[in-house]
Amino acid sequence: MYAAGGAVLYPWGDGTRVRVDHWDDAVAQGAHVARSMLHDLSMGEDPGPYRPVSGYSVSMYGSSLTGVGIRAPGTRARTETAAEGGLVTTFAESTGGVTGAVGWKATRAIQALRQGIIGA
């Protein structure tokens, strides 16, 4: 059985089930399902486990809050000052792999982190 979208609870590395209700992830999950099906039919490479990397942002009162990925189960948060003066919090697994990041007044820093997120 293959599925995508908000109805899906997919397994994280430790067996925890994760659900992401975001239209970007529903689209990405659909593409991942297609790659998985091709792999299962011996017509493509194994895409590995699905990992969410969609972005989101909001601007209020002259400040922006921008994020990518998720704070996955068991990750540790680390907050630093961004080059542009805001704050960036990354969420990393014990192996060091980043699963998500969120920034306040740090849009460029978050966009730069996007490519390093597990699954990107």
MIKOLMI-559809 format. One record per residue: residue number from 1; z, y, x of N, C-alpha, C, O in turn; residue in one letter; chain. Coordinates in pm, whole numbers, always signed. Each point is the difference from the previous one (the first is absolute). Example, Ala and Ser with C-alpha at 12.3 -4.5 7.8 and 13.67 -1.06 7.14 Angstrom:
<recs>
+-----+--------+--------+--------+--------+--------+--------+--------+--------+--------+--------+--------+--------+------+------+
! pos !    n.z !    n.y !    n.x !   ca.z !   ca.y !   ca.x !    c.z !    c.y !    c.x !    o.z !    o.y !    o.x ! code ! unit !
+-----+--------+--------+--------+--------+--------+--------+--------+--------+--------+--------+--------+--------+------+------+
!   1 !   +780 !   -569 !  +1319 !     +0 !   +119 !    -89 !     +0 !   +120 !    +90 !    +66 !     -2 !   +104 !    A !    A !
!   2 !   -138 !   +107 !   -139 !     +6 !   +119 !    +82 !    +73 !   +109 !    -77 !    +17 !   +111 !    +51 !    S !    A !
+-----+--------+--------+--------+--------+--------+--------+--------+--------+--------+--------+--------+--------+------+------+
</recs>
This chain:
<recs>
+-----+--------+--------+--------+--------+--------+--------+--------+--------+--------+--------+--------+--------+------+------+
! pos !    n.z !    n.y !    n.x !   ca.z !   ca.y !   ca.x !    c.z !    c.y !    c.x !    o.z !    o.y !    o.x ! code ! unit !
+-----+--------+--------+--------+--------+--------+--------+--------+--------+--------+--------+--------+--------+------+------+
!   1 !     +0 !   -116 !    +85 !     +0 !   +116 !    -85 !     +0 !   +124 !    +90 !    +71 !     +5 !   +100 !    M !    A !
!   2 !   -150 !    +92 !   -136 !     -7 !   +126 !    +72 !    +32 !   +112 !    -98 !    -36 !     -7 !   -117 !    Y !    A !
!   3 !   +105 !   +111 !   +167 !    +36 !   +112 !    -87 !    +11 !   +128 !    +83 !    +17 !     -4 !   +122 !    A !    A !
!   4 !    -29 !   +117 !   -191 !    +14 !   +130 !    +65 !    +56 !   +100 !   -100 !    -15 !    -17 !   -121 !    A !    A !
!   5 !    +79 !   +121 !   +173 !    +49 !   +107 !    -85 !   +149 !     -6 !    -24 !    +72 !    -76 !    +66 !    G !    A !
!   6 !    -25 !   +156 !   -159 !   +142 !    +16 !    -27 !    +70 !   -124 !    -50 !   +123 !     -6 !     +3 !    G !    A !
!   7 !   -196 !    -94 !    -49 !    +62 !   -123 !    -49 !    +35 !    -96 !   +112 !    +64 !   -103 !    -23 !    A !    A !
!   8 !   -105 !   +135 !   +146 !    +15 !    -92 !   +112 !   +131 !    +23 !    +76 !    +34 !   +113 !    +34 !    V !    A !
!   9 !    +38 !   -220 !    -11 !   +114 !     -1 !    +92 !    -45 !    -84 !   +119 !    -10 !   -122 !    -10 !    L !    A !
!  10 !    -18 !   +187 !   +122 !    -50 !    -75 !   +114 !   +111 !    -21 !   +101 !    +92 !    +81 !     +8 !    Y !    A !
!  11 !    -98 !   -191 !    +69 !   +108 !    -32 !    +94 !     -5 !    +87 !   +126 !   -107 !    +23 !    +57 !    P !    A !
!  12 !   +224 !    +23 !    -14 !    +12 !    +67 !   +129 !    +38 !   -107 !   +102 !    +24 !   -114 !    -39 !    W !    A !
!  13 !    -19 !   +147 !   +164 !    +25 !    -96 !   +107 !   +126 !    -83 !    -16 !     +1 !   -117 !    +40 !    G !    A !
!  14 !   +104 !   +173 !    -98 !   +126 !    -74 !    -15 !     +7 !    -75 !   -133 !   +104 !    -57 !    -33 !    D !    A !
!  15 !   -213 !    +57 !    -43 !     -3 !    -69 !   -129 !    +35 !    +89 !   -117 !    -17 !    -41 !   -115 !    G !    A !
!  16 !    +66 !   +162 !   +141 !    +29 !    +95 !   -106 !   -129 !    +35 !    -72 !   -105 !    +13 !    +63 !    T !    A !
!  17 !   +111 !     +1 !   -193 !   -117 !    +39 !    -78 !     -4 !   +151 !    -15 !   +101 !    +63 !    -30 !    R !    A !
!  18 !   -219 !     -4 !    +51 !    -18 !   +144 !     -4 !   -106 !    +35 !   -103 !   -100 !    -71 !    -15 !    V !    A !
!  19 !   +122 !   +181 !    -57 !    -97 !    +48 !    -98 !    -23 !   +149 !    +26 !    +95 !    +76 !    +18 !    R !    A !
!  20 !   -221 !    -36 !    -16 !    -34 !   +140 !    +21 !    -88 !    +45 !   -117 !   -110 !    -52 !    -19 !    V !    A !
!  21 !   +160 !   +147 !    -58 !    -76 !    +53 !   -114 !    -69 !   +129 !    +40 !    +50 !   +109 !    -29 !    D !    A !
!  22 !   -162 !   -120 !    +92 !    -77 !   +117 !    +41 !   -146 !    -38 !     -9 !    -38 !   -109 !    +44 !    H !    A !
!  23 !    -44 !   +196 !    -99 !   -140 !    -37 !    -21 !    -72 !    -28 !   +131 !    -87 !    -87 !     +4 !    W !    A !
!  24 !   +122 !   +158 !   +105 !    -62 !    -30 !   +130 !    +26 !   -144 !    +41 !    -88 !    -68 !    +52 !    D !    A !
!  25 !   +211 !    +22 !    -75 !    +32 !   -137 !    +36 !    -68 !   -101 !    -91 !    -37 !   -108 !    +46 !    D !    A !
!  26 !    +20 !   +141 !   -172 !    -72 !    -92 !    -89 !   -144 !    -19 !    +50 !    -51 !   -111 !     -1 !    A !    A !
!  27 !    -12 !   +219 !    +43 !   -136 !     -8 !    +55 !     +0 !    -81 !   +129 !    -84 !    -88 !    +19 !    V !    A !
!  28 !   +178 !   +118 !    +71 !     +8 !    -72 !   +128 !    +31 !   -147 !    -21 !    -53 !    -86 !    +71 !    A !    A !
!  29 !   +138 !    +55 !   -169 !    +31 !   -140 !    -30 !   -123 !    -74 !    -51 !    -22 !   -116 !    +34 !    Q !    A !
!  30 !    -58 !   +183 !   -116 !   -123 !    -62 !    -49 !    -94 !    -35 !   +115 !    -58 !   -109 !     +2 !    G !    A !
!  31 !    +44 !   +200 !    +93 !    -84 !    -26 !   +118 !    +59 !   -113 !    +84 !    -73 !    -83 !    +54 !    A !    A !
!  32 !   +205 !    +80 !    -43 !    +66 !   -106 !    +76 !    -20 !   -136 !    -67 !    -23 !   -101 !    +67 !    H !    A !
!  33 !    +33 !    +99 !   -200 !    -24 !   -124 !    -75 !   -142 !    -51 !    +27 !    -21 !   -119 !    +21 !    V !    A !
!  34 !    -77 !   +210 !    -22 !   -139 !    -41 !    +25 !    -13 !    -60 !   +140 !    -66 !   -103 !    +16 !    A !    A !
!  35 !   +128 !   +165 !    +85 !     -6 !    -55 !   +136 !    +71 !   -135 !     +8 !    -44 !    -89 !    +71 !    R !    A !
!  36 !   +155 !    +75 !   -146 !    +73 !   -127 !     -3 !    -83 !   -110 !    -63 !     -2 !   -113 !    +48 !    S !    A !
!  37 !    -67 !   +147 !   -156 !    -85 !    -99 !    -67 !   -114 !    -44 !    +92 !    -30 !   -119 !     +9 !    M !    A !
!  38 !    -32 !   +214 !    +60 !   -107 !    -35 !    +94 !    +53 !    -90 !   +110 !    -66 !    -96 !    +39 !    L !    A !
!  39 !   +186 !   +126 !    +11 !    +60 !    -86 !   +102 !    +24 !   -140 !    -53 !    -30 !    -99 !    +67 !    H !    A !
!  40 !    +85 !    +90 !   -189 !    +28 !   -132 !    -60 !   -126 !    -81 !    -25 !     +5 !   -122 !     -8 !    D !    A !
!  41 !   -118 !   +190 !     -3 !   -129 !    -68 !    -19 !    -73 !    -18 !   +134 !   -119 !    -34 !     +2 !    L !    A !
!  42 !   +191 !    +57 !   +109 !    -56 !    -12 !   +136 !   -118 !    +95 !    +21 !    -96 !    -33 !    +70 !    S !    A !
!  43 !   +105 !   +151 !   -131 !   -108 !    +98 !    +12 !    +47 !   +131 !    +62 !    -71 !   +100 !     -5 !    M !    A !
!  44 !   +190 !   -100 !    +63 !    +52 !   +122 !    +60 !   +127 !    -26 !    +77 !    +58 !   -109 !     -6 !    G !    A !
!  45 !    -16 !   +212 !    +79 !   +123 !    -10 !    +80 !   +123 !    +12 !    -89 !     -5 !    +59 !   -108 !    E !    A !
!  46 !   +116 !   -115 !   +156 !   +127 !     +8 !    -71 !    +51 !   +144 !     +8 !    +23 !    +51 !   +110 !    D !    A !
!  47 !     -5 !    +16 !   -225 !    +48 !   +138 !     +4 !   +149 !    +11 !    +30 !    +51 !   +111 !    +18 !    P !    A !
!  48 !    +20 !   -224 !    -14 !   +144 !     +4 !    +21 !    +72 !    +46 !   -125 !    -62 !    +15 !   -106 !    G !    A !
!  49 !   +191 !     +8 !   +117 !    +75 !    +45 !   -118 !    -34 !   +142 !    -37 !    -35 !    +81 !    +86 !    P !    A !
!  50 !    +46 !    -49 !   -214 !    -26 !   +136 !    -47 !   +117 !    +90 !    +41 !   +116 !    -38 !    -13 !    Y !    A !
!  51 !   -149 !   +155 !    +64 !   +101 !   +101 !    +34 !    -45 !   +135 !    -55 !   -112 !    +43 !    +29 !    R !    A !
!  52 !   +196 !    +24 !   -109 !    -38 !   +128 !    -60 !     -3 !   +113 !   +102 !    +91 !    +15 !    +81 !    P !    A !
!  53 !   -196 !    +65 !    -87 !    -12 !   +115 !    +91 !    -45 !   +126 !    -76 !    -41 !    +98 !    +63 !    V !    A !
!  54 !    +49 !   -100 !   -195 !    -46 !   +117 !    -74 !    +88 !   +120 !    +28 !   +116 !    -13 !    +39 !    S !    A !
!  55 !   -173 !   +129 !    -59 !    +72 !   +124 !    +25 !    +39 !    +70 !   -129 !    -53 !    -30 !   -107 !    G !    A !
!  56 !   +143 !   +124 !   +118 !    +40 !    +81 !   -113 !    +50 !   +133 !    +55 !    +42 !     +8 !   +116 !    Y !    A !
!  57 !    -47 !    +94 !   -198 !    +50 !   +130 !    +43 !    +35 !    +85 !   -121 !    -50 !    -22 !   -111 !    S !    A !
!  58 !   +136 !   +118 !   +134 !    +38 !    +97 !   -102 !    +32 !   +131 !    +71 !    +59 !     +1 !   +108 !    V !    A !
!  59 !   -100 !   +108 !   -170 !    +31 !   +133 !    +53 !    +86 !    +75 !   -100 !    -34 !    +10 !   -118 !    S !    A !
!  60 !   +146 !    +42 !   +166 !    +91 !    +76 !    -86 !    +61 !   +115 !    +78 !    +47 !    -18 !   +113 !    M !    A !
!  61 !    -49 !   +133 !   -173 !    +65 !   +117 !    +58 !    -44 !    +26 !   +143 !    +82 !    +39 !    +84 !    Y !    A !
!  62 !   -210 !    -60 !    -55 !    -54 !    +28 !   +133 !    +24 !   -107 !   +104 !    -33 !    +20 !   +116 !    G !    A !
!  63 !    +90 !   -132 !   -155 !    +25 !   -110 !    +93 !    -74 !   -125 !    -48 !    -23 !    -18 !   -119 !    S !    A !
!  64 !    -12 !    -67 !   +212 !    -69 !   -124 !    -37 !    +83 !   -121 !    +41 !    +69 !     +1 !   +102 !    S !    A !
!  65 !    -77 !   -104 !   -184 !    +60 !   -129 !    +28 !   -116 !    -98 !     -2 !    -68 !    -14 !   -102 !    L !    A !
!  66 !    +46 !    -55 !   +213 !   -116 !    -89 !    +13 !    +49 !   -136 !    +49 !    +91 !     -7 !    +83 !    T !    A !
!  67 !   -151 !    -99 !   -134 !    +40 !   -133 !    +44 !   -116 !    -97 !     +2 !   -103 !    +23 !    -63 !    G !    A !
!  68 !   +121 !   -132 !   +136 !    -95 !   -110 !     +5 !    +77 !   -131 !     +8 !   +112 !     -3 !    +52 !    V !    A !
!  69 !   -170 !   -104 !   -105 !    +64 !   -130 !     +5 !   +124 !     -7 !    -87 !    +12 !    +74 !    -98 !    G !    A !
!  70 !    +81 !   -163 !   +135 !   +124 !    -18 !    -78 !   +118 !    -20 !    +95 !    -17 !    -29 !   +118 !    I !    A !
!  71 !   +135 !    +44 !   -173 !   +120 !    -42 !    +72 !    +19 !   -146 !    -41 !    +55 !    -30 !   -106 !    R !    A !
!  72 !   -101 !    -58 !   +192 !     +3 !   -143 !    -30 !   +142 !    -55 !    +11 !    +85 !    +61 !    +66 !    A !    A !
!  73 !    -59 !   -174 !   -129 !   +133 !    -62 !     +9 !    +38 !    -24 !   +146 !    -80 !    -48 !    +79 !    P !    A !
!  74 !   +204 !    +81 !    -45 !    +52 !    -26 !   +133 !    -42 !    +98 !   +108 !    +33 !    -22 !   +117 !    G !    A !
!  75 !   -104 !   +128 !   -151 !    -43 !    +95 !   +102 !   +111 !   +101 !    +29 !    +89 !    +23 !    -81 !    T !    A !
!  76 !    -98 !    +35 !   +201 !    +95 !   +104 !    +41 !    -69 !   +135 !     -5 !   -118 !    +12 !    +33 !    R !    A !
!  77 !   +192 !    +89 !    -74 !    -54 !   +136 !     -6 !    +36 !    +75 !   +128 !   +111 !    -12 !    +52 !    A !    A !
!  78 !   -208 !    +91 !     -4 !    +23 !    +85 !   +118 !    -63 !   +136 !    -30 !   -119 !     +8 !    -33 !    R !    A !
!  79 !   +197 !    +98 !    +46 !    -48 !   +134 !    -30 !     -9 !    +82 !   +127 !    +92 !     +0 !    +83 !    T !    A !
!  80 !   -205 !    +71 !    -68 !    -23 !    +86 !   +116 !    -63 !   +131 !    -46 !    -51 !    +10 !   -112 !    E !    A !
!  81 !    +57 !    +90 !   +199 !    -67 !   +126 !    -27 !   -148 !    -14 !    +34 !    -34 !    -50 !   +107 !    T !    A !
!  82 !    -53 !    +94 !   -198 !   -145 !     -7 !    +22 !    -44 !   +117 !    +86 !    +68 !   +102 !     +6 !    A !    A !
!  83 !   -183 !   -117 !    +59 !    -55 !   +105 !    +85 !    -20 !   +130 !    -77 !    +16 !   +109 !    +56 !    A !    A !
!  84 !    -51 !   -120 !   -185 !    -23 !   +121 !    -79 !   +128 !    +59 !    -58 !     -4 !    +94 !    -79 !    E !    A !
!  85 !   +119 !   -151 !   +120 !   +128 !    +58 !    -39 !    +73 !    -67 !   -114 !   +118 !    +29 !    -22 !    G !    A !
!  86 !   -182 !   -117 !    -51 !    +65 !    -69 !   -111 !    +74 !   -123 !    +47 !    +33 !    -13 !   +118 !    G !    A !
!  87 !     -6 !    -78 !   -210 !    +70 !   -124 !    +29 !    -88 !   -119 !    -37 !    -74 !     +4 !    -98 !    L !    A !
!  88 !    +82 !   -110 !   +178 !    -72 !   -124 !    -27 !    +99 !   -116 !     +5 !    +73 !    -15 !    +98 !    V !    A !
!  89 !    -72 !    -66 !   -203 !    +80 !   -122 !     -2 !    -95 !   -118 !     -2 !    -85 !    -10 !    -88 !    T !    A !
!  90 !   +100 !    -80 !   +184 !    -81 !   -122 !     +4 !    +89 !   -118 !    -40 !   +122 !     +3 !    +21 !    T !    A !
!  91 !   -183 !   -105 !    -78 !    +69 !   -122 !    -40 !    -61 !   -115 !    +80 !   -119 !    -30 !    -13 !    F !    A !
!  92 !   +201 !    -33 !    +97 !    -52 !   -103 !    +91 !    +76 !   -131 !    -13 !   +120 !     -3 !    -27 !    A !    A !
!  93 !   -194 !   -106 !    +46 !    +59 !   -132 !     +3 !    +71 !    -20 !   +134 !    -16 !    +81 !    +91 !    E !    A !
!  94 !    +94 !   -187 !    -79 !    +72 !    -28 !   +125 !    -95 !    -21 !   +118 !    +39 !    +19 !   +115 !    S !    A !
!  95 !   -163 !    -58 !   -144 !   -100 !    -18 !   +106 !    -59 !   +133 !    +45 !    -75 !     +4 !    +98 !    T !    A !
!  96 !   +107 !   +103 !   -169 !    -54 !   +132 !    +34 !   -119 !    +41 !    -84 !    -41 !   +116 !     +5 !    G !    A !
!  97 !    -14 !   -207 !    -83 !   -115 !    +32 !    -84 !    +38 !    +97 !   -111 !    +95 !    -24 !    -74 !    G !    A !
!  98 !   -170 !   +133 !    +62 !    +28 !   +102 !   -101 !    -65 !    -41 !   -133 !   -119 !    -31 !     -4 !    V !    A !
!  99 !   +197 !    +33 !   -103 !    -51 !    -36 !   -133 !    -25 !   +123 !    -87 !    -69 !     -9 !   -101 !    T !    A !
! 100 !   +126 !   +122 !   +140 !    -19 !   +122 !    -79 !    +62 !   +119 !    +69 !    +77 !    -14 !    +96 !    G !    A !
! 101 !   -110 !   +132 !   -145 !    +54 !   +125 !    +54 !     -6 !   +107 !   -108 !    -88 !     -2 !    -86 !    A !    A !
! 102 !   +181 !    +93 !    +93 !     +4 !   +114 !    -91 !    +36 !   +123 !    +81 !    +83 !     -6 !    +91 !    V !    A !
! 103 !   -146 !   +119 !   -126 !    +27 !   +122 !    +76 !    +13 !   +122 !    -88 !    -67 !    +12 !   -103 !    G !    A !
! 104 !   +154 !    +78 !   +144 !    +19 !   +129 !    -66 !    -57 !   +106 !    +92 !    +43 !    +15 !   +114 !    W !    A !
! 105 !   -141 !    +59 !   -165 !    -72 !    +99 !    +80 !    -59 !    -65 !   +126 !     +7 !    +57 !   +109 !    K !    A !
! 106 !    -64 !   -177 !   -125 !    -52 !    -75 !   +115 !   -124 !    -81 !    -37 !    -14 !   -115 !    +41 !    A !    A !
! 107 !    -76 !   +174 !   -118 !   -118 !    -72 !    -50 !    -84 !    -56 !   +113 !    -42 !   -116 !     -6 !    T !    A !
! 108 !    +16 !   +195 !   +110 !    -83 !    -49 !   +111 !    +64 !   -118 !    +71 !    -68 !    -95 !    +38 !    R !    A !
! 109 !   +198 !   +101 !    -20 !    +71 !   -110 !    +67 !     -9 !   -128 !    -83 !    -19 !   -108 !    +55 !    A !    A !
! 110 !    +33 !   +118 !   -187 !     -8 !   -118 !    -87 !   -141 !    -58 !     +2 !    -16 !   -122 !     +7 !    I !    A !
! 111 !    -86 !   +207 !    -12 !   -137 !    -50 !     +5 !    -28 !    -70 !   +133 !    -72 !   -100 !     +3 !    Q !    A !
! 112 !   +129 !   +150 !   +105 !    -17 !    -65 !   +131 !    +68 !   -137 !     +4 !    -48 !    -90 !    +69 !    A !    A !
! 113 !   +158 !    +74 !   -141 !    +72 !   -127 !     -2 !    -71 !   -105 !    -86 !    +20 !   -119 !    +20 !    L !    A !
! 114 !   -102 !   +162 !   -113 !    -65 !    -90 !    -96 !    -70 !   -118 !    +67 !    +12 !   -113 !    -46 !    R !    A !
! 115 !    -85 !   +137 !   +154 !    -76 !   -107 !    +67 !    +91 !   -104 !    +65 !    -41 !   -114 !    +20 !    Q !    A !
! 116 !   +165 !   +151 !    +14 !    +92 !    -92 !    +64 !    +83 !    -82 !    -94 !    +75 !    -88 !    +43 !    G !    A !
! 117 !    -87 !   +113 !   -172 !    +80 !    -75 !    -96 !    -53 !   -142 !    -11 !   -121 !    -23 !     -4 !    I !    A !
! 118 !   +213 !    -71 !     +0 !    -37 !   -142 !     -9 !    -95 !    -21 !   -117 !    +30 !    +40 !   -112 !    I !    A !
! 119 !   -144 !   -100 !   +138 !    -96 !    -29 !   -105 !   -110 !   +102 !    -12 !    -97 !    -23 !    -72 !    G !    A !
! 120 !   +110 !   +136 !   +140 !   -102 !   +106 !    -11 !   -130 !    -43 !    +64 !    -96 !    +76 !     +0 !    A !    A !
+-----+--------+--------+--------+--------+--------+--------+--------+--------+--------+--------+--------+--------+------+------+
</recs>
